[in-house]
């Protein structure tokens, strides 16, 4: 059996499905499904087993009962016994007992019984069941005093929190196959009422639409929304090379002649609203990519969609779209994004059609959306680099028409780092 079937069985078992229902949905025999669930530590639900009461055992008839008062003997300490049969053996020690210190350490770190059992099996050759570890962990927790924790109170309608990440496996209505979903949860801070929504796909637009749907269900909007996983919902979709790049971590004193006011003006993203462009030029290691990604993240926080690609990656994806017969769709998707960042233009050798492809991308976006391009080559070398002076001239003419040019450098951060190491 393939691994995908096994994952489906475990996912359905976690949802509380009975073995018969799992067999009907996946085609996996109940005996096989039961083995998978037991190995994963998931209790197996038998069909129709909920709510059954055990029939009390019938009492055994008394042997040699007599009512003869003459034959009765007086009770005394030497003859009275309460023995009802063979003595019960003492309880056997838990299979988890030899790992007490390891389990206590894991529980002190806030880990649950499932993760502890998995570590014991994977790293220590543990042969016991998950239920034995679960009971042992419950026993150890019973001797621990509860830890104090702070309680955050908010006013009605004041605050909500959004969690966005990996969801359960769900059957696709179109294909009939189980697929991994994205789970969106919006929770109100005051009442703790929440809305849960599932999606098969994830994008910045879907992430924003999920907020709207959640608030429509709740009948209103809170004053503040706290995203718990902004990287998953927004930054990940932009595909930045370094998500941690920000303006507050950039040292402008290293190259003091850099136009700092222009950088902060671009960070306001007003140029995106005016559909203007920007070019960051300078030698390698002067912070062009850092600033471009920082401005891209600032644009996302202000509600703009951003698409980041290195120049050679962008052209490779376009070539793949041509091979798949989806060139038009790919160019249309590039034309629709409010801010396109093309990084490291001129760092690598580009294909022969690069000049024409880049020109078409820029023409589709000219005065309709903003493009930010970084390059370590001066403007006059672009024609030699791409081998098509006419196309490059047309492309640069459109970028510079409403463009902001930032000259970075001349000192390189990489040269400084290598000199300090030496």
C-alpha positions as CSV (number, residue, x, y, z in Angstrom):
1,X,0.0,0.0,0.0
2,X,1.3,3.4,-0.9
3,X,2.1,6.1,1.7
4,X,-0.8,8.3,0.5
5,X,-3.4,5.7,1.4
6,X,-1.9,5.3,4.8
7,X,-2.1,9.1,5.4
8,X,-5.7,9.1,4.3
9,X,-6.6,6.3,6.8
10,X,-4.8,8.1,9.6
11,X,-6.5,11.4,8.8
12,X,-10.0,9.8,8.7
13,X,-9.2,8.0,12.0
14,X,-8.4,11.4,13.6
15,X,-11.8,12.6,12.5
16,X,-13.4,9.8,14.4
17,X,-14.6,7.7,11.5
18,X,-15.5,4.0,12.1
19,X,-13.5,1.3,10.4
20,X,-16.3,0.3,8.1
21,X,-16.7,3.9,6.9
22,X,-13.0,4.2,6.3
23,X,-13.0,1.0,4.3
24,X,-15.9,2.3,2.1
25,X,-14.2,5.6,1.5
26,X,-10.6,4.4,0.8
27,X,-10.9,0.7,-0.2
28,X,-8.5,-0.3,2.6
29,X,-9.6,-3.4,4.6
30,X,-10.7,-2.8,8.2
31,X,-8.0,-5.0,9.6
32,X,-5.3,-3.1,7.8
33,X,-6.8,0.3,8.7
34,X,-6.9,-0.8,12.4
35,X,-3.2,-1.6,12.4
36,X,-2.3,1.8,10.9
37,X,-4.5,3.6,13.5
38,X,-3.1,1.6,16.4
39,X,0.5,2.3,15.2
40,X,-0.3,6.0,15.1
41,X,-1.8,5.9,18.6
42,X,-5.4,6.7,17.4
43,X,-8.2,4.8,19.2
44,X,-10.1,2.6,16.9
45,X,-13.9,3.2,16.7
46,X,-15.9,0.1,16.1
47,X,-19.2,0.4,14.2
48,X,-22.2,1.0,16.5
49,X,-20.0,0.9,19.6
50,X,-21.0,4.3,21.0
51,X,-23.3,4.3,24.0
52,X,-23.4,0.5,24.6
53,X,-23.6,-0.6,28.1
54,X,-21.9,-3.7,29.4
55,X,-24.3,-6.4,30.7
56,X,-23.6,-7.0,34.4
57,X,-22.2,-10.4,35.1
58,X,-24.6,-12.8,36.7
59,X,-23.6,-13.7,40.3
60,X,-22.5,-17.3,40.8
61,X,-24.8,-19.4,42.9
62,X,-23.7,-20.1,46.5
63,X,-22.4,-23.6,47.1
64,X,-23.4,-25.8,50.1
65,X,-25.8,-23.3,51.6
66,X,-27.4,-24.6,54.8
67,X,-30.1,-23.2,57.1
68,X,-29.6,-25.8,59.9
69,X,-29.0,-23.8,63.1
70,X,-27.5,-26.8,64.8
71,X,-24.9,-27.2,62.2
72,X,-23.9,-23.6,62.4
73,X,-20.6,-22.8,64.0
74,X,-19.9,-19.7,66.0
75,X,-17.7,-17.2,64.2
76,X,-14.3,-16.6,65.7
77,X,-11.1,-15.0,64.6
78,X,-9.4,-18.2,63.6
79,X,-12.2,-19.4,61.3
80,X,-13.5,-16.2,59.6
81,X,-12.0,-15.6,56.1
82,X,-12.7,-13.1,53.4
83,X,-10.8,-15.0,50.7
84,X,-12.8,-15.1,47.5
85,X,-10.3,-17.1,45.5
86,X,-6.7,-16.8,44.3
87,X,-5.0,-13.5,45.3
88,X,-4.7,-10.9,42.5
89,X,-1.1,-10.5,41.2
90,X,0.5,-7.1,41.9
91,X,0.2,-4.6,39.0
92,X,3.0,-4.8,36.5
93,X,5.2,-1.7,36.1
94,X,4.5,0.6,33.2
95,X,6.6,0.1,30.0
96,X,7.3,3.8,30.2
97,X,8.9,3.7,33.6
98,X,12.5,3.2,32.3
99,X,12.1,6.4,30.4
100,X,10.7,8.5,33.3
101,X,13.4,11.2,33.2
102,X,13.1,11.7,29.4
103,X,9.3,11.9,29.6
104,X,9.4,14.3,32.6
105,X,11.8,16.5,30.7
106,X,9.7,16.5,27.5
107,X,6.5,17.3,29.5
108,X,8.2,20.2,31.2
109,X,8.9,21.7,27.8
110,X,5.1,21.6,27.0
111,X,5.2,18.7,24.7
112,X,2.2,16.3,24.4
113,X,2.1,12.6,24.9
114,X,1.9,11.9,21.1
115,X,5.2,13.7,20.4
116,X,6.9,12.0,23.4
117,X,5.8,8.5,22.2
118,X,7.0,9.2,18.7
119,X,10.4,10.2,20.0
120,X,10.6,7.2,22.2
121,X,9.8,4.9,19.2
122,X,12.1,6.7,16.7
123,X,15.2,7.3,18.9
124,X,15.0,4.8,21.8
125,X,13.4,1.7,20.3
126,X,10.4,1.9,22.5
127,X,8.0,-1.0,21.9
128,X,5.1,0.1,24.1
129,X,1.8,1.6,22.9
130,X,0.9,5.3,22.7
131,X,-1.9,4.7,25.3
132,X,0.7,3.5,27.8
133,X,2.7,6.7,27.3
134,X,-0.5,8.8,27.5
135,X,-1.5,7.2,30.9
136,X,2.0,7.6,32.2
137,X,2.1,11.2,31.2
138,X,-1.3,11.8,32.8
139,X,0.1,10.3,36.0
140,X,3.1,12.5,36.0
141,X,1.1,15.6,35.3
142,X,-1.1,14.9,38.2
143,X,1.8,15.5,40.6
144,X,2.7,18.8,39.0
145,X,1.3,22.1,40.2
146,X,-0.4,24.2,37.5
147,X,1.6,27.0,36.1
148,X,0.4,30.6,36.4
149,X,-0.6,32.2,33.1
150,X,-1.7,35.6,32.2
151,X,-5.3,36.3,30.9
152,X,-5.7,38.9,28.2
153,X,-9.1,40.6,28.3
154,X,-10.5,42.7,25.5
155,X,-13.6,44.8,25.0
156,X,-16.4,43.6,22.7
157,X,-15.6,44.4,19.1
158,X,-12.1,45.5,20.0
159,X,-9.8,42.8,18.8
160,X,-9.7,39.5,16.7
161,X,-6.9,37.1,15.9
162,X,-6.3,35.3,12.6
163,X,-4.5,32.0,12.4
164,X,-3.6,30.6,8.9
165,X,-1.8,27.5,8.1
166,X,-2.0,23.8,7.2
167,X,-5.4,22.2,7.5
168,X,-6.7,18.6,7.3
169,X,-6.9,16.2,4.4
170,X,-10.3,16.7,2.6
171,X,-11.9,14.9,-0.3
172,X,-12.0,17.1,-3.4
173,X,-15.5,17.1,-4.9
174,X,-14.2,17.3,-8.4
175,X,-11.5,14.6,-8.4
176,X,-12.7,12.5,-5.5
177,X,-9.1,12.4,-4.1
178,X,-8.0,13.6,-0.7
179,X,-6.0,16.8,-0.7
180,X,-4.2,18.9,1.9
181,X,-6.1,22.1,2.7
182,X,-5.3,25.5,4.2
183,X,-7.1,26.4,7.4
184,X,-8.2,29.9,8.2
185,X,-9.4,30.7,11.8
186,X,-10.6,34.1,12.9
187,X,-11.3,34.3,16.7
188,X,-12.9,37.2,18.6
189,X,-10.9,38.3,21.6
190,X,-13.9,39.0,23.9
191,X,-16.3,36.1,23.3
192,X,-13.8,33.6,21.8
193,X,-16.3,32.9,19.1
194,X,-14.5,31.9,15.9
195,X,-15.0,31.2,12.2
196,X,-13.1,28.4,10.5
197,X,-12.8,28.2,6.7
198,X,-10.9,25.7,4.5
199,X,-9.4,26.3,1.0
200,X,-7.4,24.1,-1.3
201,X,-5.3,27.0,-2.7
202,X,-3.5,29.8,-1.0
203,X,-2.7,33.3,-2.3
204,X,-2.7,36.9,-1.0
205,X,-6.1,37.5,-2.6
206,X,-7.6,34.4,-1.1
207,X,-6.1,35.4,2.3
208,X,-7.8,38.8,2.1
209,X,-11.1,37.3,0.8
210,X,-11.2,34.9,3.8
211,X,-11.2,37.9,6.2
212,X,-14.2,39.4,4.4
213,X,-16.1,36.1,4.5
214,X,-15.4,35.6,8.2
215,X,-16.5,39.1,9.1
216,X,-19.7,38.7,7.0
217,X,-20.5,35.6,9.0
218,X,-19.9,37.4,12.3
219,X,-22.0,40.4,11.2
220,X,-19.4,43.0,11.8
221,X,-15.7,44.0,11.9
222,X,-13.4,44.3,14.9
223,X,-11.4,47.4,15.5
224,X,-8.1,45.6,15.3
225,X,-7.1,42.3,13.5
226,X,-3.9,40.5,14.7
227,X,-2.5,38.1,12.1
228,X,-0.7,35.3,13.9
229,X,1.0,34.0,10.7
230,X,1.4,36.9,8.3
231,X,4.3,35.2,6.6
232,X,2.2,32.2,5.6
233,X,-0.7,34.3,4.3
234,X,1.1,37.2,2.6
235,X,4.9,37.2,2.6
236,X,5.2,33.6,1.4
237,X,3.1,34.4,-1.6
238,X,5.5,37.1,-2.8
239,X,8.3,34.6,-2.8
240,X,11.0,36.9,-1.4
241,X,14.5,35.5,-1.3
242,X,15.1,36.9,2.2
243,X,11.9,37.5,4.2
244,X,13.7,39.2,7.1
245,X,15.0,42.2,5.0
246,X,13.7,45.5,6.4
247,X,14.6,49.2,6.3
248,X,15.3,49.3,10.0
249,X,18.1,46.8,9.6
250,X,19.8,48.6,6.7
251,X,22.9,50.7,7.6
252,X,22.8,53.9,5.6
253,X,26.0,55.2,7.3
254,X,28.1,52.6,5.4
255,X,27.4,54.5,2.1
256,X,26.4,58.0,3.3
257,X,26.0,59.4,-0.2
258,X,23.1,57.2,-0.9
259,X,19.8,59.1,-1.4
260,X,18.1,58.1,1.9
261,X,15.2,60.4,1.3
262,X,14.3,58.7,-1.9
263,X,14.4,55.3,-0.2
264,X,12.0,56.4,2.5
265,X,9.8,58.0,-0.1
266,X,9.6,54.8,-2.0
267,X,8.8,52.9,1.2
268,X,5.6,54.9,1.6
269,X,4.5,53.1,-1.7
270,X,3.0,56.3,-3.1
271,X,4.8,55.5,-6.3
272,X,2.7,52.3,-6.6
273,X,-0.5,54.4,-6.4
274,X,0.9,56.7,-9.2
275,X,2.0,53.6,-11.2
276,X,5.6,54.7,-11.4
277,X,8.7,52.6,-11.6
278,X,12.1,52.4,-9.9
279,X,15.6,51.3,-10.8
280,X,18.3,50.5,-8.2
281,X,21.8,50.6,-9.8
282,X,25.2,49.9,-8.3
283,X,28.0,47.3,-7.8
284,X,27.4,44.0,-6.2
285,X,27.0,44.0,-2.4
286,X,25.8,47.5,-2.0
287,X,22.3,46.6,-0.7
288,X,20.1,46.8,-3.8
289,X,18.3,43.5,-3.2
290,X,18.0,44.3,0.5
291,X,16.2,47.6,-0.2
292,X,14.1,46.2,-3.0
293,X,12.7,43.4,-0.7
294,X,12.3,45.8,2.2
295,X,10.2,48.1,0.0
296,X,8.2,45.0,-1.3
297,X,7.4,44.0,2.3
298,X,6.3,47.6,3.1
299,X,4.0,47.5,0.1
300,X,2.4,44.2,1.3
301,X,1.8,45.7,4.7
302,X,-0.1,48.6,3.0
303,X,-2.3,46.2,1.1
304,X,-0.5,45.8,-2.3
305,X,0.1,42.5,-4.0
306,X,3.8,42.0,-4.7
307,X,5.6,39.5,-7.0
308,X,9.4,39.1,-6.5
309,X,11.6,37.2,-8.9
310,X,15.3,37.2,-9.9
311,X,15.7,38.1,-13.5
312,X,16.9,34.7,-14.7
313,X,14.2,32.9,-12.7
314,X,11.5,35.1,-14.2
315,X,12.7,34.3,-17.7
316,X,12.9,30.6,-16.9
317,X,9.3,30.6,-15.7
318,X,8.2,32.4,-18.8
319,X,10.0,29.7,-20.9
320,X,8.3,27.0,-18.9
321,X,4.9,28.7,-19.6
322,X,5.7,28.8,-23.3
323,X,6.5,25.1,-23.3
324,X,3.2,24.4,-21.5
325,X,1.2,26.6,-23.8
326,X,0.4,29.1,-21.1
327,X,2.6,32.1,-22.1
328,X,-0.4,34.5,-22.4
329,X,-1.8,33.5,-19.0
330,X,1.6,34.0,-17.4
331,X,2.2,37.4,-18.9
332,X,-1.3,38.5,-17.9
333,X,-0.7,37.5,-14.3
334,X,2.5,39.5,-14.3
335,X,0.7,42.5,-15.8
336,X,-2.0,42.4,-13.1
337,X,0.3,42.5,-10.0
338,X,0.6,46.1,-8.6
339,X,4.4,45.8,-7.8
340,X,6.8,43.5,-9.8
341,X,10.3,43.3,-8.4
342,X,12.9,42.0,-10.9
343,X,16.1,41.5,-9.0
344,X,19.8,40.9,-10.0
345,X,19.3,41.9,-13.7
346,X,22.7,41.3,-15.4
347,X,24.1,38.9,-12.8
348,X,23.7,35.9,-15.1
349,X,23.7,35.1,-18.7
350,X,20.2,35.4,-20.1
351,X,18.6,33.6,-23.1
352,X,18.6,35.0,-26.6
353,X,15.0,36.1,-26.3
354,X,15.5,37.9,-23.0
355,X,15.4,41.4,-24.5
356,X,12.1,40.8,-26.3
357,X,10.5,39.0,-23.4
358,X,11.4,41.7,-20.9
359,X,10.3,44.4,-23.3
360,X,6.9,42.8,-23.6
361,X,6.5,42.5,-19.8
362,X,7.4,46.2,-19.3
363,X,5.1,47.3,-22.2
364,X,2.2,45.4,-20.6
365,X,2.8,47.1,-17.3
366,X,3.8,50.6,-18.5
367,X,1.6,53.2,-16.8
368,X,-0.7,50.4,-15.5
369,X,1.5,49.0,-12.7
370,X,4.8,49.6,-11.0
371,X,8.1,47.7,-11.7
372,X,11.2,47.8,-9.5
373,X,14.4,46.6,-11.2
374,X,17.8,46.1,-9.6
375,X,21.0,45.7,-11.6
376,X,24.8,45.8,-11.2
377,X,25.3,47.0,-14.8
378,X,25.1,50.7,-15.9
379,X,22.3,51.7,-18.2
380,X,24.6,52.0,-21.2
381,X,25.7,48.4,-21.0
382,X,22.2,46.8,-21.2
383,X,22.2,46.6,-25.0
384,X,25.5,44.8,-25.0
385,X,24.3,42.4,-22.3
386,X,21.2,41.3,-24.1
387,X,22.4,41.7,-27.6
388,X,19.3,43.6,-28.8
389,X,20.0,47.3,-28.5
390,X,16.6,48.4,-29.9
391,X,14.5,46.3,-27.5
392,X,16.6,47.3,-24.5
393,X,16.4,51.0,-25.4
394,X,12.6,50.7,-25.7
395,X,12.4,49.0,-22.3
396,X,14.6,51.5,-20.5
397,X,12.7,54.4,-22.1
398,X,9.5,53.2,-20.5
399,X,11.1,52.4,-17.1
400,X,12.8,55.8,-16.9
401,X,9.8,57.8,-18.2
402,X,8.1,57.7,-14.8
403,X,11.0,56.1,-13.0
404,X,13.0,56.8,-9.8
405,X,16.7,56.0,-10.0
406,X,18.6,55.1,-6.9
407,X,22.4,54.8,-7.1
408,X,23.8,52.4,-4.5
409,X,27.3,52.2,-3.3
410,X,30.2,52.6,-4.0
411,X,31.4,50.5,-1.1
412,X,30.4,46.8,-0.9
413,X,29.2,45.0,2.2
414,X,30.7,41.8,1.0
415,X,34.2,43.4,0.6
416,X,34.0,44.8,4.1
417,X,33.0,41.4,5.5
418,X,35.8,39.6,3.7
419,X,38.4,42.2,4.9
420,X,37.2,41.9,8.5
421,X,37.6,38.1,8.4
422,X,41.1,38.4,6.9
